[in-house]
Amino acid sequence: MPVKKALIIGAGIAGIATAIRLAVKGYQVNVFEANSYPGGKLSEFEQEGFRFDAGPSLFTMPQYVDELFRLAGKNPAEFSSYQKLDVVCRYFYEDGTRLNAYADPEKFAAEINQQTGEPEASVKKYLKNSSNIYSITSHVFLEQSLHRLKTYLNWGTVQSVFRFPQIDAFRSVHKANESFFKDERITQLYDRYATYNGSNPYSAPATLNVIPHLEQHYGAYFPEGGMYSIVTSLVKLAESLGVVFHYNSPVDEIILEKQTAKAIRIKDDVMLGDVIVSNMDVWFTYHRLLKDHPRLFPKKILKQERSSSALIFYWGINKQFAGLHLHNIFFSADYRAEFDHIWQQKAIYHDPTVYLNISSKYKPDDAPQSCENWFTMINVPANTGQNWDKLIVAARQHILTKLSRILGQDIGSLIISESILDPRSIESKTSSYQGSLYGTSSNNQFAAFLRHANKASQIKNLYFCGGSVHPGGGIPLCLLSAKIVSDWIA
């Protein structure tokens, strides 16, 4: 029997994971990447002695990475290692409150009580609710396709359906959090988790309150070598299984024959495949690679609201700050106004919440001696034609003013190196429509069911993985999309 061939479009984390899974199943796998490097949004770069992980900076649920090595009969520890964080994040509020988000739930609850007066019992009750949502949804919403009948024909799914009211799908994240906590600062802390998939906590369903469980229960980690080492270790694994990566190879077309995906075209070359998997954003997959077949487009899905995007300043800082951790959040004084600007006005609030990641805290050679590498990010709307040059100048000043005030130091004078990533460059570098980080938003109680499936409904042998399809964006969910795709193909 001839070996089946799989063609994967895009070497993002989901594309790499799909390649590994299909190679394990005996497929001959070729991956085609437009950039000169693998990883998609999970990339890195160096400038003037500083190294930056350019994209995702939080690593949770490492078991999904380890699983790929074990499937291939390898010991994960031989390829990569990572350190569990004792403090997941440090939070800074405008009123001077400082909070250490300890990985230990008991310690974190005590910290919240000590700093804000919020009862420890409230935090523990909230985390128990988050765990409960996970137990109901994980094996249905996260680990299986919602678009296959077999998903619903098992007892576990039936049990989850009967427990559906417990996932809190009809309240917003904010409304639910407000009911758990008396202190607005803690409500704001847990509202933030809606941004983990580019959504608005004042609109997104409270089902997203599952996210704190993933971070608190499974922990957060720092990979030795930085976030990009996840990519390099998985590519090494894939290549050991015979996967071939083709860089600087943008795919121009998916070739159909009677609504069956048969091949891809790269310039003048045509590659035949038994299955084709797109790790490219679904919007670009249809509008760019299948542009001659508009009648096959899932038009309603492609018109859905996009997730938020990001504006990131990569700053080389000529100082070290003992009061900062690997992950730091500087909250806006008016969270609702910030999200109204992002979602209603499609603009940037003058007092944005600032996320600051400093990998040199755990990997000192990411910055020159006595310096730090600051990955400084704010949430911004997707690109719909805003004047980004003007917005970036204003946002930069607002961020510097905020950080300088809270840290008691003129941060602008400490910047000795700078690069910027905005929604336009996110789109051009990663083929993410409008620069949205997570495909469609989750600002709807039925969002999980409205995401694009992992298989094309009208095109045979065409599959999808990555953050723009089910189950969503972020490293863990992208890895799960690869599992769903490989299981479906098998």
N, C-alpha and C positions, 0 to 999 in steps of 0.2 A: 504494500500500500504506500503511495507517495506521501511524503511529509507535507502536512498542511502549512500554508504560509499566512502569517499575520503581519499586516502593515499598520504601524502606529504613527499617527500624525501628532508630533509634539512630544518633547522630552521633558515635560513637567513632571512633578513628583508622581502624579497619577499615571502618566504614560510609562514612566520607568517601572512602576510597580506592576502595571498590566503586562508589560513585556516580560518581567520575571515570572509572573504567574502562568502566562501562556507558554513560556519556554519550558517551565517545569512540566506542563501538560503535553509537551512534545512538539509544539509548534516551532517552525523556523520563523524567527521574529526579526524584523527590520524596523528601526525607529528613525523617523525623518524630522529633523529639527531645523528651524529657520535660522536660529542664532548659532554662534560658534561654540556654544557651551550648553550643557544640559541644566535642567532645574526649573526653567520657566521663571515664575516669580521668586522662587527660592534660589537666589543667585548671590554672588559676592563680587566685590571689586576692591581694588587698592588705590589709594591716592596719597602721595606725599608722606609715605611712611605709616599710613593708617589703613587697616583692613576693615571692611564693613560687610556684614550680611545684609544684602540689599532689600530683602523681602521679609517673609515671616520670621519672627524673632522669638516666638514662644513655642516650646516643644512639650507637648503633652501626649499621653497615651502611647508611649514608645513600644508597647506590645505589638502594635500594628506594623512597626518596622521590623521588630525581631521576628515576627511571624514569617516574613518574606525569606529570611535567612534559613529558618527552620524548614520551610517548605522545600528549599533547595538542598536540605541535608547539611547545612552549615551551622557553625556555632556563631551566633551574633557577636559575641565578645571578641572574636578574632577579626572582625571587620570594623567595629565601632564600639565606643563606650560613652557613657554620659553620666552626669552627676545630678542627683536629685537636689533641688533647692530647698533649703530650710525656710527661707523667706521668698515667697513667690513674687511679691510686689511691695513697693513702698508707696503709700498714698499721701498726697499733699493737698490740703484744703486751704481755701483763701482765708479762713478764720484762724489759721495757724495750727490746726489739728494735723497730727502726723500719725499714720497707722502703718504698722508692719503686718502684712498678710502672711502669717506663718502657715506653713504647710500642714502642721499639726492642727486639726480642727479645735481641739480643746484649748490650745494655746492661742489660736486666733480669736476664739470667742472671748477669752479672758482679755486679750488686747483690745478688742472692740469695747468691752465693758469698761475697761480702765480709761480709755481715751475719750469715750463718748457717753458713757452711762447706759448704753443700750444693754438690756439684760442678756446674759450669756444664753439663757434659755431660748430667746428669740432667734439667735444665730443658729443654735443646734436644731431648732424646729424647722428653720428655713432649709438647712442643709439636708435634713431628713426628707423634706418635701422634694428637693432637687434629686435626691437619690431615688425617690419613689417614681418620679417622672422618667428617670433613666431606665428603671427596671421595667416600666410599661412600654417604652418606646424603642429601646436599643435594638432588640432583635427583629422589630417590624420596620421602623422608620429609618434605621441607620444601617443595618446589616443585610437587608434584602431590598429587592426592587419593589416599589409600590405599584408597578405596572404589569405584574405577572399574577395570574390567577392562583398559582401554587402558593404564593405568599400568604394568601388568605385561607388556604385549605389545610390548616394545621391548628392543633389545639392551643399552642402558644399565642397565635394571633387572635384566636377567638377570645382567649382570656384577656388579652390587651384591649380588644374592642369593648368588652364589658366594663373595663376599668377606664374607658375613654374620658369620662368626666374628670378624673383625677389628674389629667395632664394639663388642665386649666387653659384650654385653647380659646376660650371666649372672653378672657380678660387680657389686657395688655400687660407686658412685662412690668411697667411702672405701677399699674393698679394693683397687681399682685404683690409686688415688693412693698408697696405702701401699706398693705394690710398686715405685713409681717413685722414691720419696724416702726417705732415711734420717732427715731432720729432720722432726719432727712439725709444726713451724710451717709448713713448705711444704706438707705434706699438708693441713693445715687451710686454708691459703690456697686451694688448688684444690678442696677439698671445698665451699667457699663457693659455687661456681658452680651447685651444685644448687638453691640458693635463688633463682636467676634465673627459675625457673619454679615456685617455691613447693613444692619437694620436699625430702626428707630424704636427705642424702648417704650415710647408713648403710643406706638401703633402695633408693634410686633406682638404676637401671642405669647402669653406667659409660659407656654410650653418650652420656650427658649431658656427658662430658668433651670433647665437640665444642665446647662453649660457649667455653672459653678461646681457641680458634682464631678465633672470630668477633670477639672483642675484641682479641686480640693481632695477628692478621693484617690485619683490615680497619680496626682502630683505633677509638678512642672520640673523640667530638666534642662541642663545645659550640656550639649554634646561636646565632647573633647574635639577640638578643632573648629568649633563654631557650628552654626546651623548648616552651613553649606556642606559640612562633612557628611551629613545625612545623604545628600545627593551623590557625592563622590563614592561613598561606600556602597550605595545601591547600584550605581552604574558599574562599579567593579564586579559586584555580584552578578548583574545581568550579563556582562561580557564573559564571565566565567561559565555561563550557561549557553553561550553561543549567540547571544543577542548582538546585532550589529547596529551601531549608531551612525547616522549620516548627518553631520553638522553642515551648516550653511546650505541647507537643502530645503527651502520653502516649497511646500506642496502647492501646486497651482490649480489642481482639479481632482475631484473624485469622479472616476469614470463609471457610468451606469450602463447596464444592459438590461432593458425591460425591468426597471426598478430594482435591480440587484447591483450592489456595489461590487465591481469586478477588479478595479485597478486604480492607481493614482498616477497623476502626471506631474513630473518635475522638469520644467523647461521642455526639452524634446524627448525626455526619457519616460517610458511607461513601465510601471512595476505592477505585475499581477499579484493578487492576493485572494485567499479564501475568505478571510475576514479583514475588515478595515476598522480600526478604532481611532476616533478623533479625540485627542486631548486638547484640541483648540476650542476656544469659546464657541458654544453652539451657534451664536449669532453669525460669527465669521465663517463657521463651517458651512452654513447654508448660503449666506450672501456672497461668499468668496469662492468656495470650492464646489458649490452646487448651484451657482448662479443661473445656470441654463435650465434649471428645473424648478421654477417658482411654485408650480402647482403642488409640489411635494413638501413645501415649507409648512411647519407647524405655526401658522401665522399668529395665533393668539399667544402662544408661548413667547415668540420672538418680540412681541409688543409689550411684554410685562415690564413693570418698573424695575430698573436696575438697582443693584446695591450701591452703597456709598463707595467713594474712592478715598485716596489718601494724598496728602502733600507731605513729603519727607525731605528734611534737611539733614544731610550727612556732614556733621561738623567735626573737625579735628580740634580738640580743646586743649589749650596749653596750660592745663592744671588738672589735678586730681581732687575729687570731692568725696571726702570720707562719708558724708551723709547720704550719698546716693547708692542705690543697689543696681543689680543687673536690669531689673524692670522697675520703672517709676511712672506714676501717674500724677499729673498736676491738674486738679479738677477745675472746671469752670464754676463760677459763682452762681450761674443761672443755666442749669442743664437744659431745661425746656426751651429756652430762647436759642441755645446753641443748635438743638435739633430742628427747631422751626426754621432756622436759617439754612441748614443743610437740605431739608426735605421740602419745605414750602417755598423758600426764596431762592433755592439753588445757589446759595452764597456761603461765605465764611463768616462766622460770628467773630466779633472783635475780642472776645475773651474765650478762646477755644480751650478745650481740654487737651493737654499735651501729654503724649506718651514718649518717654525717654528710655531708650535701651542702650546699655553700655557694656558690650561684650568684653571689653578689656578688663572688666572687674573679675572675670573668670579666665580670661585668656590674655594675659598681660602683653604679649607680643602683637596684639591687634593695634597697639598705639606705641609711639616712641616713649622713652622713659619720662616719667612725671606728666604724661598726657593721657587723655581719654578720647575714645571714639564715640561720639554721640549720634545715635540714630534718633532723630527728633521728628515725631509724626503727629499730625492732626487729622481728624476725619473731615472730609470735604465731599461735596456732591459729585456725582458722576459728571463727565464732560458733556454738556449740551450746548456748547458754544460760548461759554463765559469768557471774559477777558482775563485769562489766567496770568498773564504777565503783570497786570495791575494787582490782581488778587494776591499773588505770591509776594510782591513787595510789601503790601500791607500786613499780610499774615506773618511774614518774617519779623517785622517790627513788633507786632503784638506778642508773638512768642518770646522774643528776646526781653521785652518789657516785663512780661509775666515771670519768666524764669529768673531774671535779675532781681526782681522784687522779692520773690520767695526765697531765693538762695543767698540774697544779700551780697551779690557780686555782679559787676558789669560783665555779663556773659559775652556780649558782642566783641569786647576788646580781647577776649580769650580765643576767638576763632582764628585758627591759622590755616585751615583748609576747609573747603566747602564744595558740595555737589547737591543737586536738587532733583527730585523725582516728583512729577505731578501727573494728573490724570491723562494728559496728552501723551507723555512719554511711557506711562504704564501701558496704554493702548498700543503704542507703536512697538514696544519691546516684547510684549507678551500676548498680543492679539486678544486683548480683553476689551470688549465693546464698551465704549465711553469711559474706559479706564476703571470700570467697576471691578472691585476686588473679588467679588463672590458671585458673579453672574447676576441672577435676579435677586431682589430683596426678599425678606421674609416678613414684610409688613402686612401680613394677611394670615388669618387663622388657618387657612387651607394651603398655606405656602408650600408645605412639604409635599402635597399632592399635585401642585401646579408646576413644580420644577420639571424640566425636560427629563424624560426617561433615559436609561442607560442604553437603550436600543432605539433606532429610528423606527417609527410606526409604519412608514410607507416605503422604506428602502431596506431590502433584505441584505443581510451580512454587514450592515453599518452599525457600529456601536459607539458609545460616548463615555468618557471618563473625565474626571477633573471637577474643579469648583463650580462650573456653570451648569452642572447637571446634578441629579440625585446622587448622594444625599446632601451635598452642599460644599462650601468652601472651607479652607483650613486644612492643615496637613492630615489630621486623623480622618476626616471625612473624604478627602481626596484618595487616601489609601483604601478606604472602604469602597469607594466607587470602583476602584480597580478590582477588588474582590468580587463585587456584584457582576461586573462585566465578564470576568473570567469564568465565573460560575454559570452565567447565562450562555456564554459561547460553548462551554463544555456540555 
